[in-house]
Structures are given as C-alpha cells and as structure tokens.
Amino acid sequence: MTRSALTSQALPQPAGRTAGIPSQPVPSGGPAAAPTVRRADVDAGRWPDVARLPSAGPVRTAVARQLVGRALDRLGLTGPSARDGAPAPAPRLTLHDPDAFHRRIGRDGLIGFGESYLAGEWDSDDLAGVLTVLAAHADELVPAPLRRLRGLWVPARPASDRNTRTGARDNVQRHYDLSNELFATFLDPTLTYSSAVFTAFPARFESLAAAQHRKIDRLLDLAAVGEGTRLLEIGTGWGELALRAAARGARVTTLTLSAEQAALARERVAAAGLADRVDVRLRDYRDVEGRYDAVVSVEMIEAVGADYWPAYFTALRRALAPGGRIALQAITMGHQRMLHTAATHTFISKYVFPGGLIPSREAIAGHSAAAGLTTAADDGFGDHYAETLRLWRERFAAHRPAVAGLGFDPVFQRMWEFYLAYSEAGFRSRYLDVRQLLLTEGTHR
C-alpha cells in the first residue's frame, strides 16, 4: 500500500489492497467500549504529544482547572454521580487523571483536550453526547476577555500543512491513504464517505447505502446529469458517484490525489463494466483540462484550504462549458467561527485533516461570485450528517477487532472514535451544517 502517516507518526499499514471488504454485521450487544490506554504504554515514536505531558506552567494549569472544572460541573458532565438520590445525568465525563487533563488544556486548549482522551486520561459513557453538550455551549466555556486573547495560547497552523500542489498530495495521503480496508470496516458497501440523505430518523445502517444513493442522485439531478453528459468530478472517493453517473449514460472524468482511492475506484469501475465511460485520474484540481457540461464535487472544498479557495472556484468555472451546471456538497460553519478556526491549529487539523478548513456560506458565496459563478440553489441537511456519523461511529466501535487486525493501535482507535464523535457533535449542536448547492455561470435569472 502507499505509505502514509497521521501527522508525523508512521502508522502500521496492512500488507495488501483488496477491491473492498464485504459488509459485516454489527456484533450483538452493542458497540465495544473504547480500548483502555495508559499514557506510560503509548508508543512515543508514533504519538509523541500523547505519550508525554506538555510543559505547562502552574498558572495556566490552575486557570484551566478553575474554568474547565466549573464549566463541566455547571453543564452536569462531571461532579457527583447523583444528587439527592436522583439518577446521574447523562452523558458523563469521567476524569482518570485530573492533573494531566487540566495541564494539557492549560497548555494546548482543545488539542490538549483531545490528546488527553487519546492518552486515556478521561473517558465517557457517551462520548458524542459529552461533545455535543460542549459544542452547544462553546461560547460559554471561556470568558469573553480570555477568548479575545486566544492568539496568545492557541497554536497557529503549521506552514507545512498549506495545500500547495505537493502539500495537498501529502495531506490527502495522510488521511485517505491510511488503508482502504480501514474505511471499509465502518462505511456501507457503497464506500461513500460523505453525508447521506435519509427518509426517516433514527437512521439504521441497513438503510445507509440507499441513503447514500439518494444523496448522489440529488446531486446528479441538480447538475442535470443524464445520457451523454460530459461530467467532471473533483474528488473521486472510492468511485460510487462516478459509477452512478456512468450508469445514467454520462461520460465521467474524475480526479483524486489519493493513490489508494484511485486504485480501488478503477477496480470497481472495471468490475461494473463501465471502464469505457469513467476515467479515473490521479490529478490536482488545479490541473483540470477540457470543458464539461456538469461539474460535481462532494465535500472536497473542506480539504482545499482558505488560501486556495479562489483557485478552486476558478478551476470549477474554467471547466464549465457554456450553460453548464456545478453541483457541490459542502460542510459549512458560521463565518466568525470559520475565521477563528482558520487562524489556529486544531485537533482535527493536527490529527485527521491536515490543511483542511470548513468554509462558511459567506466564503463560498464570495469566492464563487469572484470566479463568475452564482448560487442558484442552496439546501441544508445537517441532521442527516449527524445520523450518518453516528452510524459510522457505532460500526467502527463494533469492528474494533478488525481495525486492530489491520495494525491500528489503541491510541489510533481512540483518536478515530473521538474524530467521529466530535464531528457528530458539531452537527447535532448545529455548530456545523452540510449543504448541496447549484452554481451556474453569470447572473442567475
């Protein structure tokens, strides 16, 4: 397999690549508990900032203990397990090492909060629930005067994560080339890694594949993809949208920077007998050639980086034939939150999506307009992403033995669970949204 790393940690890779892993039933009895981790046993070579405690001064640690401790207790996440004989409120956050927990937060803020979970210094009976409560009260956790000083204690994003042509390829490999088999343990058989659209809540895993096809069909309809359409897809994934478009009679060119995804997508296209209609290219979106009747890009803009959003929308516009249509699916956040996030290093940018940034609706509208595009339709469905992520998280937890068998250690497993729960919490609290947009050239009439 293509060698990859999570940040600078060389994770073990499976010994081969398959054309996919058959769907496995979730074991009875519910998802397995998160693996227990002791900081002393963490591999410092792979997880240096988890294995060691940061050098935080006593003042910062004391401030974190005071602020965070009060906030967690006020929100009912910690404190006595029961009050006046009443059952304990749910969800709960259990501190195993309070000193380490507050020291990490005092030094590194939310990154420290996440690394403390990776180190096994705290746990929860409902991780997504705890994170949802915290996300819903994000603006209340730190007093406003201290929030204005965030630049003094929150680290800046490393310059090495910028999405230059080389940087973008490296950043993509550090996530999407981890292992096709890893993603197959928790995705549905379509191997679709973006929000589905359900017909009913709560969603069931058995309905996820149909819900993913429903999402894809909405995008293809939005872009008016049909017989003979020349379609460009930016961000191949594992090829499901390209397959579905080709089955409609479209001629599809699809671009990705992930060698692992490209290889498996080509296998799936060949197996479906559609190799004459789908061209999977290992290519940067900035190097698009030709003109297309339709362009589709699903949750790709989040990996572009704010510095390159102008180049992204310019590439979309340049690829569009006269009268063509662009259908995007994009995760969004509030504009002020986006501006704060863009300036700082976060747990997600450090451990999961280096170089990534979720845009605001204002950023999308501004950059697309500057490229000569107008928004003709815009529909949000964040609740559906929360359900999609819940299903992925539960399936990942249920298949921990398979994940471990692929060589991913307990710290990685806790990291991935935290990432999925953290993302789910963002949508449940409405901190995040996901939208499907139709862009067209010129002024909409």
C-alpha positions as CSV (number, residue, x, y, z in Angstrom):
1,M,0.0,0.0,0.0
2,T,1.0,3.6,-0.3
3,R,2.9,4.6,2.8
4,S,1.1,7.2,4.8
5,A,1.3,8.9,8.2
6,L,-1.0,10.6,10.6
7,T,0.8,13.9,11.1
8,S,4.4,12.7,11.6
9,Q,3.5,9.3,13.1
10,A,4.2,6.3,10.9
11,L,1.2,4.1,11.3
12,P,1.3,0.4,10.5
13,Q,-0.2,-0.4,7.1
14,P,-1.9,-3.6,6.0
15,A,0.1,-5.8,3.8
16,G,-2.2,-5.7,0.8
17,R,-5.0,-4.0,-1.0
18,T,-8.4,-5.5,-1.8
19,A,-11.2,-4.5,-4.0
20,G,-13.3,-3.9,-0.9
21,I,-14.4,-5.7,2.2
22,P,-17.8,-7.4,2.3
23,S,-20.3,-5.7,4.6
24,Q,-20.1,-7.3,8.1
25,P,-23.0,-7.5,10.6
26,V,-22.6,-5.4,13.7
27,P,-22.0,-7.9,16.6
28,S,-24.8,-8.2,19.1
29,G,-24.6,-6.5,22.4
30,G,-23.8,-3.0,21.1
31,P,-20.5,-1.4,20.2
32,A,-17.4,-2.4,22.1
33,A,-16.1,0.0,24.7
34,A,-13.2,2.3,23.7
35,P,-9.9,0.5,24.3
36,T,-8.1,1.3,27.6
37,V,-5.0,3.3,27.2
38,R,-2.3,4.1,29.8
39,R,0.0,7.0,29.0
40,A,3.0,5.1,30.1
41,D,2.3,2.4,27.4
42,V,1.8,4.9,24.5
43,D,4.3,4.5,21.7
44,A,6.2,7.8,21.8
45,G,7.5,7.3,18.3
46,R,4.0,7.3,16.8
47,W,2.2,9.6,19.3
48,P,4.8,11.9,20.8
49,D,2.4,14.5,22.1
50,V,0.2,11.9,23.6
51,A,2.9,9.9,25.3
52,R,4.4,12.9,27.1
53,L,2.7,15.7,29.1
54,P,3.3,19.2,27.8
55,S,5.3,21.7,29.8
56,A,2.5,23.9,31.1
57,G,3.2,26.5,33.9
58,P,1.3,26.2,37.1
59,V,-0.7,29.4,36.4
60,R,-2.1,28.2,33.1
61,T,-2.9,24.8,34.6
62,A,-4.6,26.4,37.6
63,V,-6.7,28.7,35.3
64,A,-7.7,25.7,33.2
65,R,-8.7,23.8,36.3
66,Q,-10.8,26.6,37.5
67,L,-12.5,27.5,34.2
68,V,-12.9,24.0,32.8
69,G,-13.8,22.4,36.1
70,R,-16.6,24.9,36.7
71,A,-17.9,24.6,33.2
72,L,-18.0,20.8,33.2
73,D,-19.8,20.8,36.6
74,R,-22.2,23.5,35.5
75,L,-23.1,21.5,32.4
76,G,-23.7,18.4,34.5
77,L,-20.9,16.5,32.8
78,T,-18.9,15.9,36.0
79,G,-19.4,16.2,39.7
80,P,-21.3,13.8,42.0
81,S,-22.7,10.8,40.2
82,A,-26.1,11.5,41.8
83,R,-27.7,14.4,43.6
84,D,-30.4,14.0,46.3
85,G,-30.9,10.4,45.3
86,A,-31.7,11.2,41.6
87,P,-30.1,9.2,38.8
88,A,-26.9,10.7,37.4
89,P,-27.4,13.0,34.5
90,A,-26.3,11.7,31.1
91,P,-23.9,12.0,29.4
92,R,-20.9,11.8,31.8
93,L,-17.3,12.7,31.6
94,T,-15.0,10.7,33.9
95,L,-11.6,12.0,34.8
96,H,-8.9,9.4,35.4
97,D,-6.1,11.9,35.7
98,P,-7.4,15.4,36.5
99,D,-3.9,16.9,36.8
100,A,-2.8,15.7,33.4
101,F,-6.2,16.7,31.9
102,H,-6.0,20.3,33.1
103,R,-2.3,20.6,32.3
104,R,-2.9,19.6,28.7
105,I,-5.8,22.0,28.3
106,G,-3.9,24.8,30.0
107,R,-1.1,24.3,27.5
108,D,-2.9,23.4,24.3
109,G,-6.6,24.1,24.7
110,L,-8.8,21.9,22.6
111,I,-5.9,20.0,21.1
112,G,-4.9,19.1,24.7
113,F,-8.5,18.1,25.5
114,G,-8.4,15.6,22.6
115,E,-4.9,14.4,23.4
116,S,-6.0,13.8,26.9
117,Y,-8.7,11.4,25.6
118,L,-6.1,9.7,23.4
119,A,-3.9,9.2,26.4
120,G,-6.7,7.6,28.4
121,E,-6.8,10.4,31.0
122,W,-10.6,10.7,30.6
123,D,-13.5,8.7,29.3
124,S,-17.2,8.9,28.8
125,D,-20.2,6.6,28.8
126,D,-21.5,8.7,25.8
127,L,-18.6,10.4,24.1
128,A,-20.7,12.0,21.3
129,G,-23.2,13.2,23.9
130,V,-20.5,14.9,26.0
131,L,-19.0,16.6,22.9
132,T,-22.5,17.7,21.8
133,V,-23.1,19.4,25.1
134,L,-19.7,21.1,24.9
135,A,-20.2,22.2,21.3
136,A,-23.7,23.6,22.1
137,H,-22.1,25.8,24.9
138,A,-18.8,26.5,23.1
139,D,-19.2,30.3,23.5
140,E,-19.8,29.9,27.3
141,L,-16.8,27.8,28.2
142,V,-14.2,30.6,28.2
143,P,-15.0,34.1,29.4
144,A,-15.1,36.7,26.5
145,P,-12.0,38.6,27.7
146,L,-9.9,35.4,27.5
147,R,-11.4,34.5,24.1
148,R,-10.0,37.7,22.8
149,L,-6.5,36.6,23.9
150,R,-6.8,33.2,22.1
151,G,-3.9,34.1,19.8
152,L,-1.6,34.1,22.9
153,W,-2.3,30.5,23.8
154,V,-3.7,28.7,20.8
155,P,-1.1,27.5,18.3
156,A,-1.0,28.7,14.7
157,R,-1.4,26.3,11.9
158,P,2.0,25.0,10.6
159,A,3.1,26.3,7.3
160,S,3.9,22.8,6.2
161,D,0.2,22.0,6.1
162,R,-0.5,24.5,3.3
163,N,-2.1,23.0,0.2
164,T,0.5,23.7,-2.4
165,R,0.5,21.0,-5.1
166,T,3.0,19.0,-3.1
167,G,1.4,19.8,0.2
168,A,-2.1,18.9,-1.0
169,R,-0.9,15.5,-2.2
170,D,0.8,14.8,1.2
171,N,-2.2,16.0,3.2
172,V,-4.6,13.7,1.2
173,Q,-2.3,10.7,1.6
174,R,-2.1,11.3,5.4
175,H,-5.9,10.6,5.6
176,Y,-7.3,8.9,2.6
177,D,-4.3,6.6,2.1
178,L,-4.4,5.2,5.6
179,S,-6.0,2.0,4.4
180,N,-8.9,1.1,2.1
181,E,-9.6,-1.7,4.5
182,L,-9.9,0.6,7.4
183,F,-12.6,2.7,5.7
184,A,-14.4,-0.5,4.7
185,T,-14.8,-1.5,8.3
186,F,-17.2,1.3,9.0
187,L,-18.6,2.6,5.7
188,D,-21.5,1.0,3.9
189,P,-20.9,-1.2,0.8
190,T,-21.0,1.8,-1.5
191,L,-17.8,3.1,0.3
192,T,-19.3,6.6,0.3
193,Y,-17.5,8.9,2.8
194,S,-19.9,11.9,3.0
195,S,-23.3,12.7,4.3
196,A,-26.2,10.6,3.3
197,V,-29.9,11.7,2.9
198,F,-32.3,9.6,4.9
199,T,-36.1,9.2,4.7
200,A,-36.6,8.6,8.5
201,F,-34.9,9.1,11.8
202,P,-33.3,7.4,13.7
203,A,-31.4,6.1,10.7
204,R,-30.5,2.4,10.5
205,F,-27.3,1.1,9.0
206,E,-29.3,-1.2,6.7
207,S,-30.7,2.0,5.1
208,L,-27.4,3.8,4.7
209,A,-26.5,2.5,1.2
210,A,-29.9,3.6,-0.1
211,A,-29.5,7.0,1.7
212,Q,-26.1,7.5,0.0
213,H,-27.6,6.8,-3.4
214,R,-30.4,9.2,-2.6
215,K,-27.7,11.9,-1.9
216,I,-25.8,11.1,-5.0
217,D,-28.9,11.1,-7.2
218,R,-29.9,14.6,-5.8
219,L,-26.6,15.9,-6.8
220,L,-26.7,14.4,-10.3
221,D,-30.2,15.7,-10.8
222,L,-29.0,19.2,-9.6
223,A,-26.3,19.1,-12.2
224,A,-28.7,17.7,-14.8
225,V,-26.5,14.6,-15.5
226,G,-28.0,12.2,-18.0
227,E,-27.3,10.4,-21.2
228,G,-24.3,11.8,-23.0
229,T,-23.4,14.4,-20.3
230,R,-19.7,15.2,-20.1
231,L,-19.2,15.1,-16.3
232,L,-16.2,16.2,-14.3
233,E,-16.0,15.0,-10.7
234,I,-13.4,16.7,-8.4
235,G,-12.8,14.3,-5.5
236,T,-13.3,10.7,-6.6
237,G,-13.7,9.0,-3.2
238,W,-14.0,5.3,-4.0
239,G,-15.9,5.9,-7.1
240,E,-19.6,5.5,-6.2
241,L,-20.8,8.8,-7.7
242,A,-18.8,8.2,-10.9
243,L,-20.4,4.7,-11.2
244,R,-23.9,6.0,-10.7
245,A,-23.4,8.8,-13.2
246,A,-22.0,6.4,-15.8
247,A,-25.0,4.2,-15.3
248,R,-27.1,7.2,-16.4
249,G,-25.1,7.3,-19.6
250,A,-22.7,10.1,-18.7
251,R,-19.0,10.2,-19.7
252,V,-17.2,10.8,-16.4
253,T,-13.7,12.2,-15.7
254,T,-13.0,12.0,-12.0
255,L,-10.0,13.4,-10.2
256,T,-8.3,12.4,-6.9
257,L,-4.9,12.8,-5.2
258,S,-5.3,9.5,-3.3
259,A,-3.5,6.7,-4.9
260,E,-5.3,4.1,-2.8
261,Q,-8.7,5.6,-3.7
262,A,-7.8,5.8,-7.4
263,A,-6.7,2.1,-7.5
264,L,-9.8,0.8,-5.8
265,A,-12.1,3.1,-7.8
266,R,-10.6,1.8,-11.1
267,E,-11.2,-1.8,-9.9
268,R,-14.8,-1.0,-9.1
269,V,-15.4,0.7,-12.4
270,A,-13.9,-2.2,-14.3
271,A,-15.9,-4.7,-12.3
272,A,-19.1,-2.8,-13.2
273,G,-18.2,-2.9,-16.9
274,L,-18.1,0.9,-17.1
275,A,-14.4,1.4,-17.9
276,D,-15.3,2.9,-21.3
277,R,-17.3,5.6,-19.5
278,V,-15.2,6.5,-16.5
279,D,-11.7,7.9,-16.5
280,V,-10.1,8.0,-13.0
281,R,-7.2,10.4,-13.0
282,L,-4.6,11.0,-10.2
283,R,-4.5,14.7,-10.7
284,D,-4.8,18.0,-8.8
285,Y,-8.0,20.0,-9.4
286,R,-5.8,23.0,-10.5
287,D,-4.7,21.0,-13.5
288,V,-8.1,20.3,-14.9
289,E,-8.2,20.1,-18.7
290,G,-11.2,20.4,-21.0
291,R,-14.7,21.7,-20.7
292,Y,-17.7,19.8,-19.2
293,D,-21.5,20.0,-19.2
294,A,-21.6,19.4,-15.5
295,V,-19.1,19.5,-12.6
296,V,-19.8,17.8,-9.3
297,S,-17.6,18.0,-6.1
298,V,-18.7,16.3,-2.9
299,E,-17.2,17.6,0.4
300,M,-13.9,18.4,-1.4
301,I,-13.8,22.1,-0.6
302,E,-13.1,21.4,3.1
303,A,-9.7,19.9,2.0
304,V,-8.7,22.8,-0.2
305,G,-7.7,25.4,2.4
306,A,-8.7,29.0,2.6
307,D,-5.7,30.2,0.7
308,Y,-6.7,28.1,-2.3
309,W,-10.5,28.7,-2.4
310,P,-10.0,31.3,-5.2
311,A,-8.1,28.7,-7.3
312,Y,-10.7,26.0,-6.6
313,F,-13.6,28.1,-7.8
314,T,-11.6,29.4,-10.7
315,A,-10.9,25.8,-11.7
316,L,-14.6,25.0,-11.4
317,R,-15.5,27.9,-13.6
318,R,-12.8,27.2,-16.2
319,A,-14.0,23.6,-16.6
320,L,-17.6,24.6,-17.2
321,A,-18.9,24.6,-20.8
322,P,-21.4,27.3,-21.7
323,G,-24.8,26.6,-20.0
324,G,-23.2,24.1,-17.7
325,R,-24.1,23.4,-14.0
326,I,-21.9,22.8,-10.9
327,A,-23.3,20.8,-8.0
328,L,-21.4,21.0,-4.7
329,Q,-21.9,19.3,-1.4
330,A,-20.1,21.2,1.3
331,I,-19.8,21.2,5.1
332,T,-20.2,24.8,6.5
333,M,-19.8,26.7,9.7
334,G,-20.6,30.2,10.9
335,H,-18.5,32.9,9.3
336,Q,-16.9,34.2,12.5
337,R,-16.1,30.7,13.8
338,M,-14.5,30.0,10.4
339,L,-12.3,33.0,10.7
340,H,-11.2,31.9,14.2
341,T,-10.6,28.3,13.1
342,A,-8.6,29.4,10.0
343,A,-6.1,31.2,12.3
344,T,-5.5,28.3,14.7
345,H,-4.2,24.8,14.8
346,T,-7.0,22.4,15.9
347,F,-7.2,18.7,17.0
348,I,-8.8,17.9,13.6
349,S,-6.1,19.7,11.6
350,K,-3.4,18.1,13.6
351,Y,-4.6,14.5,13.7
352,V,-7.2,14.0,11.0
353,F,-7.4,16.5,8.1
354,P,-4.1,18.4,7.9
355,G,-4.5,21.6,5.8
356,G,-8.3,21.4,5.9
357,L,-10.8,24.2,6.7
358,I,-14.6,24.1,6.7
359,P,-15.9,27.2,4.9
360,S,-18.8,29.4,5.7
361,R,-21.7,30.1,3.4
362,E,-20.4,33.6,3.1
363,A,-17.0,32.4,2.0
364,I,-18.5,30.1,-0.6
365,A,-20.7,32.8,-2.0
366,G,-17.9,35.4,-2.1
367,H,-15.3,33.2,-3.7
368,S,-17.7,31.6,-6.2
369,A,-19.0,35.1,-7.2
370,A,-15.5,36.3,-7.7
371,A,-14.9,33.4,-10.1
372,G,-18.0,34.4,-12.2
373,L,-20.5,32.0,-10.6
374,T,-23.8,32.5,-9.0
375,T,-25.7,30.3,-6.4
376,A,-28.9,29.1,-8.0
377,A,-29.9,26.7,-5.2
378,D,-28.8,26.1,-1.6
379,D,-30.2,23.4,0.6
380,G,-29.0,22.4,4.1
381,F,-29.5,19.0,5.9
382,G,-27.1,18.9,8.9
383,D,-29.3,16.5,10.9
384,H,-28.7,13.9,8.2
385,Y,-24.9,14.2,8.7
386,A,-25.3,13.7,12.4
387,E,-27.1,10.4,11.8
388,T,-24.5,9.3,9.1
389,L,-21.7,9.9,11.6
390,R,-23.5,8.1,14.4
391,L,-23.8,5.0,12.1
392,W,-20.1,5.2,11.1
393,R,-19.0,5.6,14.8
394,E,-21.1,2.7,16.0
395,R,-19.9,0.5,13.2
396,F,-16.3,1.4,13.8
397,A,-16.6,0.6,17.5
398,A,-18.3,-2.7,16.8
399,H,-15.4,-3.7,14.5
400,R,-12.5,-2.8,16.7
401,P,-11.0,-6.3,16.4
402,A,-10.9,-5.9,12.6
403,V,-9.3,-2.4,13.0
404,A,-6.7,-3.8,15.4
405,G,-6.1,-6.7,13.0
406,L,-5.1,-4.1,10.3
407,G,-2.4,-2.9,12.6
408,F,-4.0,0.3,14.1
409,D,-3.2,0.6,17.7
410,P,-5.5,1.5,20.7
411,V,-4.4,5.2,20.5
412,F,-5.4,5.4,16.9
413,Q,-8.7,3.7,17.7
414,R,-9.5,6.3,20.4
415,M,-8.4,9.1,18.0
416,W,-10.7,7.9,15.3
417,E,-13.6,7.4,17.6
418,F,-13.0,11.0,19.0
419,Y,-12.9,12.4,15.5
420,L,-16.2,10.7,14.5
421,A,-17.9,11.7,17.8
422,Y,-16.5,15.3,17.6
423,S,-17.9,15.6,14.1
424,E,-21.3,14.2,15.0
425,A,-21.5,16.7,17.9
426,G,-20.8,19.5,15.5
427,F,-23.9,18.7,13.5
428,R,-26.1,17.8,16.5
429,S,-25.4,21.1,18.1
430,R,-25.8,23.0,14.8
431,Y,-22.2,24.3,15.1
432,L,-21.8,22.7,11.6
433,D,-24.2,22.2,8.6
434,V,-23.9,20.4,5.3
435,R,-25.4,21.8,2.1
436,Q,-26.0,21.0,-1.5
437,L,-25.5,24.0,-3.8
438,L,-26.1,24.6,-7.5
439,L,-23.7,27.1,-9.1
440,T,-24.1,28.5,-12.6
441,E,-22.2,30.9,-14.7
442,G,-23.0,34.7,-14.7
443,T,-26.0,36.3,-13.1
444,H,-28.9,34.0,-12.2
445,R,-32.2,35.0,-14.0
